[in-house]
Amino acid sequence: MTNEIRDIFNRIAPVYDQLNDWLSLGQHRIWKEMTVKWSAAKPGDTCLDLCCGSGDLTFRLARYVGLTGKVYGVDFSCNLLEIAKQRCQIYYSQPAIDWIEADVLNLPLDNNQFDAITMGYGLRNVKDIPRSLQEIYRVLKPGGKAAILDFHRPDNDIFRAFQQRYLDELVVPLATNLGVKEEYAYISPSLDHFPTGRQQVEIARQAGFANATHYPISNGMMGVLVIGNG
């Protein structure tokens, strides 16, 4: 990821959770729960949450793996990681979660280390999507699964127009009121350059994944890429 994107997330860290709630009308919780279920995490597993932000998916993984499991949360924003650590101390003291400040394009983790991997709203922001998926393939155990949640541009023109109006008339004013207008202005151009679900499936197969399926949700404005290596 670029230093510019890292700086954006460091600046929005204090209002990140509040904006997520407002912008999704609370629906992001449902989408994140679906993502963890698609990752097939189970009790005793060792799991990884990439671009973990303030820890929503990380904490969900921790609940799934239980006291016999292990969870790692990785993000390149030191400010968001600090918020995740604070939330963890208050709400999720067990099992222990390891927080790692790192770039998802160059993970300081061993090969074949994880049973399940999640990523929420991170793939759209990485500098090199194929490289990111190759890293996921490298650290995922044979037979493991990864589930990647993100925004998308809908194929349907009506929903596409609705999404753009939503960004222009709700997201930008809310971000402006919280003093982070410029930081949230990047969302719309990032969607324009983000590969479609079909393209993501092809990139995943080129990265080595034998199984790759993209599930559109919320009328195609959201989607989850589920990939496995056996």
Secondary structure, DSSP 8 states (H G I E B T S, - for coil): --HHHHHHHHHHGGGHHHHHHHHHTTTHHHHHHHHHHHTT--TT-EEEEET-TTSHHHHHHHHHH-TT-EEEEEES-HHHHHHHHHHHHHH--SS-EEEEE--TTS--S-TT-EEEEEEES-GGG-S-HHHHHHHHHHHEEEEEEEEEEEE---SSHHHHHHHHHHIIIIIHHHHHHTT-HHHHTTHHHHHHHS--HHHHHHHHHHTT-SEEEEEEETTTTEEEEEEE--
